[in-house]
Amino acid sequence: MERTRGTPQGGVVSPVLANLFMHYAFDAWMAREYPDLPWCRYADDGLVHCRTEAEALAMKAALASRLAECQLEMHPEKTKIVYCKDGRRKGNYPNTKFDFLGYCFRTRAAINRNRKLFTGYGPQASASSLKAMRQKIRELKLRKRTHVRLTDIARDINPILQGWLNYYGRYSPAALHSVWKYVNATLIAWAMRKYKRYAGRKIQAGQMIGSIANKRRRLFVHWRQSSIGAFA
């Protein structure tokens, strides 16, 4: 069927045109109509920070009207008002967390500059992002690559691990611990397949990989961190 409107998903020009459209439909409109409200947008995902629930409800209604004028609509399930609950904001509301660009923003324990514990509100890698990272490691089928050396595996996956560390390690890098642990478990499984003496001997294989990690901490990106994860 011949296309009469829009651009194809995945097309080179599609994101450029979408951003141009959203700049005038949302960015310029926000700057003009609500100059005192902080906001951010990435492609078709965005956040608007309001001071009260009433202001948030009014903002949501106004935005829905604006998007309708531009023949757009907000996602009925993903669009919601979230209360950023922390040590100062202690109200009770149904929605107190949200995901944005791979991060989950929610109430968290934190430490200030004076090393004192307090309740803050901030980001760390979301559960769905962590799941996607583990899935990516599985898709590489490293456990079955018994024809290569450990250095070859490191060369192939280090750019991926470094990218995750660069992006998700900026805030709450400890959240990546479960991913690092999964990578180590994958390396242990690889060793059990590659070396007959470790077949069915997970603890011994883990000790071997752990020994290499202690001696060659720069071999894998995640081994260079202060916490390199479990090997047993």
Residue frames relative to the residue before (quaternion, step in Angstrom):
aa qw qx qy qz dx dy dz
M 1.0000 0.0000 0.0000 0.0000 0.00 0.00 0.00
E 0.4589 -0.7001 0.4767 0.2683 3.56 -0.86 0.97
R 0.4229 -0.7098 0.5105 0.2381 3.55 -0.98 0.95
T 0.1540 -0.8118 0.5598 0.0633 3.58 -0.86 0.99
R 0.7968 0.0780 -0.0633 0.5958 3.59 1.27 -0.18
G 0.7609 0.3809 -0.2774 0.4461 3.55 -1.28 0.38
T 0.3631 -0.6902 0.5723 0.2535 3.55 -1.35 -0.07
P 0.5849 -0.6110 0.3922 0.3616 3.62 -1.05 0.61
Q 0.5045 -0.6326 0.4917 0.3218 3.56 -1.06 0.77
G 0.7707 0.2916 -0.2404 0.5130 3.57 -0.83 1.00
G 0.4903 0.6607 -0.4346 0.3663 3.57 1.25 -0.10
V 0.6093 -0.5894 0.3896 0.3600 3.58 -1.10 0.71
V 0.7378 0.4272 -0.2326 0.4681 3.57 0.90 -0.91
S 0.4980 0.7078 -0.4115 0.2857 3.61 1.18 -0.48
P 0.7117 0.4380 -0.2984 0.4611 3.67 0.71 -0.91
V 0.6069 0.5498 -0.3582 0.4485 3.59 1.10 -0.62
L 0.6859 0.4694 -0.2782 0.4815 3.57 0.87 -0.96
A 0.6308 0.5385 -0.3350 0.4471 3.59 1.03 -0.78
N 0.6755 0.4859 -0.2960 0.4690 3.58 0.94 -0.85
L 0.6173 0.5277 -0.3448 0.4708 3.57 1.06 -0.70
F 0.6619 0.5051 -0.3010 0.4649 3.57 0.93 -0.91
M 0.6986 0.4739 -0.2727 0.4615 3.58 0.88 -0.99
H 0.5561 0.5972 -0.4005 0.4169 3.58 1.14 -0.50
Y 0.7428 0.3816 -0.2223 0.5032 3.57 0.89 -0.90
A 0.6627 0.5138 -0.3122 0.4465 3.59 1.03 -0.73
F 0.8129 0.2129 -0.0907 0.5345 3.59 1.03 -0.77
D 0.7185 0.4791 -0.2885 0.4135 3.61 0.50 -1.16
A 0.7224 0.4300 -0.2496 0.4806 3.57 0.68 -1.12
W 0.6267 0.5388 -0.3314 0.4551 3.58 1.07 -0.74
M 0.6521 0.5049 -0.3131 0.4711 3.61 0.93 -0.84
A 0.6654 0.5092 -0.3023 0.4546 3.57 0.91 -0.92
R 0.6961 0.4738 -0.2627 0.4711 3.55 1.08 -0.75
E 0.7864 0.3625 -0.1696 0.4706 3.57 0.83 -1.02
Y 0.8051 0.1474 -0.0565 0.5717 3.61 1.08 -0.67
P 0.0028 0.8610 -0.5083 0.0148 3.61 0.67 1.06
D 0.6864 0.4891 -0.2901 0.4532 3.62 1.18 -0.41
L 0.6395 0.5121 -0.3355 0.4650 3.61 1.23 -0.01
P 0.3660 -0.7240 0.5361 0.2335 3.62 -0.69 1.02
W 0.0591 0.7944 -0.6019 0.0562 3.57 -1.05 0.72
C 0.0767 -0.7707 0.6269 0.0847 3.54 -1.30 0.22
R 0.0699 -0.7940 0.6034 0.0246 3.55 -1.17 0.55
Y 0.0077 -0.7481 0.6631 0.0231 3.54 -1.16 0.73
A 0.8022 -0.1014 -0.0049 0.5884 3.57 -0.41 1.28
D 0.7848 -0.2925 0.2017 0.5078 3.63 -0.59 -1.04
D 0.5694 0.5419 -0.4023 0.4695 3.58 1.23 0.41
G 0.1068 0.8210 -0.5532 0.0922 3.57 -0.87 0.89
L 0.2208 -0.7473 0.6141 0.1250 3.52 -1.36 0.36
V 0.0783 -0.7544 0.6490 0.0598 3.53 -1.16 0.68
H 0.2555 -0.7820 0.5537 0.1288 3.58 -0.76 1.05
C 0.0709 -0.8020 0.5930 0.0002 3.56 -0.73 1.12
R 0.5118 -0.6806 0.4462 0.2753 3.56 -1.24 0.47
T 0.7957 0.1315 -0.0614 0.5880 3.58 1.14 -0.59
E 0.6355 -0.5171 0.3980 0.4126 3.56 -1.26 0.28
A 0.6313 0.5371 -0.3345 0.4484 3.57 0.99 -0.81
E 0.6534 0.5060 -0.3089 0.4708 3.57 0.97 -0.86
A 0.6452 0.5224 -0.3167 0.4589 3.58 1.03 -0.81
L 0.6504 0.5123 -0.3140 0.4647 3.60 0.97 -0.82
A 0.6590 0.4978 -0.3002 0.4773 3.56 0.98 -0.86
M 0.6396 0.5276 -0.3155 0.4614 3.58 1.04 -0.83
K 0.6471 0.5236 -0.3162 0.4551 3.57 0.97 -0.85
A 0.6642 0.4974 -0.2997 0.4707 3.57 0.95 -0.86
A 0.6644 0.5022 -0.3046 0.4622 3.58 0.94 -0.88
L 0.6566 0.5085 -0.3111 0.4621 3.57 1.00 -0.81
A 0.6216 0.5343 -0.3409 0.4603 3.58 1.02 -0.77
S 0.6552 0.5087 -0.3024 0.4696 3.56 1.01 -0.84
R 0.6506 0.5200 -0.3105 0.4582 3.57 0.96 -0.88
L 0.6782 0.4856 -0.2974 0.4645 3.59 0.88 -0.90
A 0.6106 0.5489 -0.3480 0.4526 3.58 1.08 -0.71
E 0.6145 0.5459 -0.3362 0.4598 3.58 1.07 -0.75
C 0.7279 0.3996 -0.2123 0.5152 3.56 1.15 -0.72
Q 0.4856 -0.6908 0.3988 0.3577 3.58 1.35 0.32
L 0.5304 0.5618 -0.4291 0.4680 3.53 1.04 0.92
E 0.1013 -0.7856 0.6027 0.0967 3.56 -1.28 0.18
M 0.5142 -0.6292 0.4852 0.3230 3.55 -1.19 0.56
H 0.5471 -0.5982 0.4606 0.3615 3.56 -1.12 0.62
P 0.4451 -0.7422 0.4271 0.2617 3.62 -0.58 1.09
E 0.7306 0.4092 -0.2441 0.4892 3.62 1.09 -0.58
K 0.7145 0.4634 -0.2627 0.4537 3.58 0.97 -0.80
T 0.6477 0.5162 -0.3215 0.4590 3.59 1.15 -0.53
K 0.2349 0.7763 -0.5533 0.1898 3.59 -0.62 1.06
I 0.4439 -0.6442 0.5525 0.2875 3.52 -1.35 0.35
V 0.1081 -0.8129 0.5723 0.0034 3.56 -0.75 1.10
Y 0.3013 -0.7354 0.5836 0.1670 3.55 -0.99 0.91
C 0.2885 -0.7737 0.5451 0.1447 3.59 -0.62 1.16
K 0.0723 -0.8508 0.5205 -0.0065 3.54 0.32 1.30
D 0.1407 0.7712 -0.6104 0.1133 3.55 -0.91 1.00
G 0.7946 -0.3195 0.2126 0.4705 3.57 -1.22 -0.37
R 0.7141 0.4083 -0.2509 0.5103 3.59 1.18 -0.44
R 0.7245 0.3303 -0.2046 0.5693 3.56 1.10 -0.71
K 0.0141 0.8641 -0.4962 0.0835 3.56 -0.08 1.32
G 0.3599 0.7517 -0.4839 0.2669 3.58 1.19 0.40
N 0.4019 -0.7002 0.5394 0.2391 3.55 -1.29 0.34
Y 0.1217 0.7807 -0.5964 0.1413 3.56 -0.58 1.21
P 0.6098 -0.6066 0.3678 0.3535 3.60 -1.08 0.61
N 0.7745 0.2706 -0.1478 0.5524 3.59 1.06 -0.76
T 0.0750 0.8172 -0.5647 0.0876 3.58 -0.52 1.17
K 0.7545 0.2662 -0.2105 0.5617 3.61 1.19 0.30
F 0.0049 -0.7893 0.6140 -0.0014 3.56 -1.23 0.47
D 0.3686 -0.6987 0.5683 0.2302 3.55 -1.29 0.48
F 0.0876 0.7809 -0.6135 0.0787 3.55 -1.04 0.82
L 0.8566 -0.0656 -0.0105 0.5117 3.55 -0.74 1.16
G 0.7631 -0.3996 0.1995 0.4672 3.56 0.91 0.92
Y 0.6539 0.4723 -0.3055 0.5059 3.57 1.30 -0.10
C 0.2575 -0.7078 0.6279 0.1960 3.54 -1.27 0.49
F 0.1761 -0.7759 0.6010 0.0752 3.56 -0.76 1.10
R 0.2571 0.7619 -0.5581 0.2050 3.57 -0.69 1.06
T 0.6935 -0.4360 0.3625 0.4445 3.56 -1.37 0.02
R 0.0682 0.8052 -0.5825 0.0876 3.58 -0.86 0.99
A 0.4780 -0.6072 0.5412 0.3317 3.51 -1.27 0.46
A 0.0065 0.8059 -0.5903 0.0463 3.58 -0.94 0.88
I 0.3243 -0.7216 0.5781 0.2000 3.56 -1.32 0.27
N 0.3344 -0.7618 0.5207 0.1918 3.59 -0.79 1.01
R 0.7544 -0.4002 0.2705 0.4446 3.57 -1.30 -0.05
N 0.6814 0.4622 -0.2771 0.4953 3.56 1.20 -0.49
R 0.5039 -0.6859 0.3859 0.3559 3.55 1.36 0.32
K 0.4814 0.6439 -0.4520 0.3865 3.56 1.11 0.67
L 0.4638 -0.6933 0.4881 0.2570 3.55 -1.01 0.88
F 0.0929 0.7786 -0.6172 0.0649 3.57 -1.02 0.83
T 0.4819 -0.6464 0.5059 0.3067 3.57 -1.29 0.27
G 0.0146 -0.8211 0.5692 -0.0390 3.54 -0.54 1.18
Y 0.3490 -0.6931 0.5790 0.2502 3.53 -1.33 -0.21
G 0.2871 0.7905 -0.4910 0.2271 3.56 -0.42 1.12
P 0.5986 -0.6157 0.4057 0.3130 3.55 -1.33 0.06
Q 0.1160 0.7201 -0.6837 -0.0239 3.46 -1.45 0.27
A 0.7130 -0.4408 0.3000 0.4554 3.58 -1.21 0.36
S 0.4263 -0.7261 0.4828 0.2409 3.57 -0.81 1.02
A 0.6617 -0.5038 0.3784 0.4064 3.56 -1.28 0.36
S 0.6600 0.5051 -0.3113 0.4609 3.58 0.99 -0.80
S 0.6299 0.5216 -0.3330 0.4694 3.60 1.08 -0.67
L 0.6467 0.5121 -0.3139 0.4702 3.58 0.96 -0.86
K 0.6387 0.5221 -0.3157 0.4688 3.57 1.03 -0.82
A 0.6560 0.5120 -0.3043 0.4637 3.58 0.99 -0.86
M 0.6352 0.5260 -0.3309 0.4587 3.60 1.04 -0.72
R 0.6551 0.4916 -0.3124 0.4812 3.58 0.96 -0.82
Q 0.6264 0.5354 -0.3276 0.4622 3.57 1.06 -0.77
K 0.6245 0.5379 -0.3322 0.4586 3.58 1.03 -0.77
I 0.6437 0.5077 -0.3213 0.4740 3.60 0.97 -0.82
R 0.6432 0.5193 -0.3252 0.4593 3.60 0.97 -0.80
E 0.6573 0.5353 -0.3092 0.4310 3.58 0.95 -0.88
L 0.6216 0.5526 -0.3422 0.4372 3.60 1.15 -0.51
K 0.2506 -0.8168 0.4846 0.1877 3.58 1.33 -0.31
L 0.1168 0.8392 -0.5187 0.1140 3.55 0.96 0.90
R 0.6014 0.5972 -0.3612 0.3889 3.59 1.03 -0.71
K 0.7244 0.4405 -0.2361 0.4748 3.55 1.10 -0.70
R 0.5776 0.6049 -0.3794 0.3957 3.60 1.23 -0.14
T 0.0947 0.8459 -0.5146 0.1035 3.55 0.74 1.09
H 0.5891 0.5852 -0.3660 0.4202 3.60 1.24 -0.13
V 0.6909 0.4370 -0.2770 0.5049 3.60 1.29 -0.12
R 0.5228 -0.6244 0.4832 0.3215 3.54 -1.35 0.23
L 0.6698 -0.4871 0.3696 0.4213 3.55 -1.29 0.26
T 0.6267 0.5419 -0.3336 0.4497 3.59 1.06 -0.72
D 0.6241 0.5321 -0.3404 0.4598 3.59 1.11 -0.64
I 0.6357 0.5139 -0.3222 0.4775 3.57 1.03 -0.81
A 0.6372 0.5331 -0.3225 0.4537 3.57 0.98 -0.88
R 0.6581 0.5197 -0.3129 0.4459 3.57 0.92 -0.89
D 0.6939 0.4905 -0.2768 0.4488 3.57 1.01 -0.81
I 0.7954 0.3402 -0.1804 0.4681 3.61 0.85 -0.88
N 0.5001 0.6765 -0.4347 0.3214 3.63 1.14 -0.31
P 0.6345 0.5108 -0.3649 0.4509 3.66 0.90 -0.67
I 0.6376 0.5174 -0.3252 0.4691 3.59 1.07 -0.74
L 0.6750 0.4895 -0.2937 0.4674 3.58 0.87 -0.96
Q 0.6469 0.5207 -0.3244 0.4530 3.59 0.99 -0.81
G 0.6280 0.5325 -0.3338 0.4589 3.57 1.03 -0.75
W 0.6510 0.5012 -0.3124 0.4768 3.59 0.97 -0.82
L 0.6621 0.5067 -0.3066 0.4592 3.55 0.95 -0.90
N 0.6478 0.5297 -0.3205 0.4439 3.58 0.95 -0.85
Y 0.7405 0.4179 -0.2284 0.4742 3.57 0.93 -0.92
Y 0.7959 0.3207 -0.1609 0.4876 3.57 0.62 -1.12
G 0.6301 0.5566 -0.3368 0.4240 3.58 1.19 -0.40
R 0.4687 0.6817 -0.4404 0.3487 3.57 1.29 -0.13
Y 0.7749 0.1276 -0.0681 0.6153 3.59 1.10 -0.73
S 0.8550 -0.0162 -0.0208 0.5179 3.59 -0.93 0.93
P 0.0259 -0.8407 0.5409 -0.0016 3.62 0.58 1.09
A 0.5511 0.6222 -0.3954 0.3910 3.60 1.19 -0.46
A 0.5569 0.6188 -0.3908 0.3929 3.60 1.19 -0.45
L 0.6394 0.5357 -0.3193 0.4496 3.59 1.22 -0.46
H 0.4064 0.7472 -0.4566 0.2608 3.58 1.26 -0.16
S 0.6534 0.5209 -0.3263 0.4418 3.60 0.95 -0.82
V 0.6354 0.5138 -0.3272 0.4747 3.60 1.11 -0.66
W 0.6416 0.5130 -0.3214 0.4711 3.59 0.95 -0.89
K 0.6396 0.5229 -0.3212 0.4629 3.57 0.99 -0.83
Y 0.6531 0.5121 -0.3122 0.4624 3.57 1.02 -0.80
V 0.6192 0.5262 -0.3400 0.4734 3.59 1.03 -0.74
N 0.6505 0.5089 -0.3150 0.4675 3.59 0.94 -0.87
A 0.6395 0.5209 -0.3240 0.4634 3.58 0.98 -0.82
T 0.6310 0.5273 -0.3229 0.4686 3.56 1.09 -0.73
L 0.6502 0.5075 -0.3113 0.4720 3.58 1.01 -0.81
I 0.6231 0.5259 -0.3363 0.4712 3.58 1.06 -0.70
A 0.6499 0.5054 -0.3130 0.4734 3.57 0.97 -0.86
W 0.6144 0.5418 -0.3340 0.4662 3.58 1.08 -0.74
A 0.6663 0.5038 -0.2993 0.4612 3.59 0.90 -0.92
M 0.6478 0.5225 -0.3188 0.4534 3.59 1.01 -0.78
R 0.6724 0.4685 -0.2899 0.4942 3.59 1.14 -0.58
K 0.6975 0.5051 -0.2747 0.4276 3.56 0.97 -0.88
Y 0.7975 0.2532 -0.1166 0.5351 3.57 0.89 -0.92
K 0.4650 -0.7126 0.4569 0.2592 3.56 -0.67 1.14
R 0.6480 0.5461 -0.3317 0.4145 3.57 1.02 -0.76
Y 0.7116 0.4122 -0.2574 0.5075 3.61 1.24 -0.30
A 0.3896 0.7307 -0.4798 0.2899 3.60 1.26 0.05
G 0.8402 0.0872 -0.1047 0.5250 3.57 -0.69 1.14
R 0.6526 0.4806 -0.3116 0.4960 3.61 1.26 0.15
K 0.1314 -0.8542 0.5011 0.0436 3.53 0.44 1.28
I 0.6531 0.5194 -0.3290 0.4420 3.60 0.89 -0.86
Q 0.6801 0.4826 -0.2928 0.4678 3.58 0.88 -0.91
A 0.6373 0.5117 -0.3285 0.4734 3.59 1.03 -0.77
G 0.6410 0.5248 -0.3171 0.4616 3.56 1.03 -0.78
Q 0.6408 0.5193 -0.3185 0.4673 3.56 1.02 -0.78
M 0.6407 0.5289 -0.3174 0.4571 3.57 1.04 -0.76
I 0.6750 0.4685 -0.2910 0.4901 3.58 0.90 -0.95
G 0.6405 0.5282 -0.3252 0.4527 3.59 1.02 -0.78
S 0.6318 0.5289 -0.3286 0.4616 3.57 1.04 -0.75
I 0.6402 0.5083 -0.3201 0.4789 3.58 1.02 -0.80
A 0.6398 0.5356 -0.3258 0.4446 3.57 1.00 -0.84
N 0.6675 0.5002 -0.3031 0.4609 3.60 0.98 -0.80
K 0.7130 0.4455 -0.2501 0.4802 3.58 1.06 -0.74
R 0.7984 0.1843 -0.0653 0.5694 3.57 1.08 -0.76
R 0.0306 -0.8667 0.4979 -0.0043 3.54 0.69 1.12
R 0.6742 0.4961 -0.3027 0.4557 3.59 1.14 -0.44
L 0.4356 0.7137 -0.4589 0.3004 3.59 1.25 0.01
F 0.7832 0.1433 -0.0730 0.6006 3.59 0.96 -0.90
V 0.6175 -0.5807 0.3901 0.3595 3.56 -1.08 0.79
H 0.7263 0.4450 -0.2697 0.4491 3.60 0.78 -0.96
W 0.5805 0.5689 -0.3841 0.4380 3.61 1.20 -0.32
R 0.6180 0.5678 -0.3426 0.4222 3.59 1.18 -0.45
Q 0.5668 0.5973 -0.3834 0.4184 3.56 1.27 -0.29
S 0.6664 -0.5154 0.3579 0.4027 3.57 -1.26 0.37
S 0.7604 0.2114 -0.1311 0.6000 3.57 1.17 -0.63
I 0.1489 -0.8381 0.5222 0.0517 3.57 -0.41 1.22
G 0.6023 -0.6082 0.3494 0.3812 3.59 1.25 0.13
A 0.6159 -0.5778 0.4062 0.3490 3.54 -1.31 0.22
F 0.2090 -0.7817 0.5772 0.1096 3.57 -1.19 0.60
A 0.6562 0.4856 -0.3213 0.4799 3.58 1.21 0.21
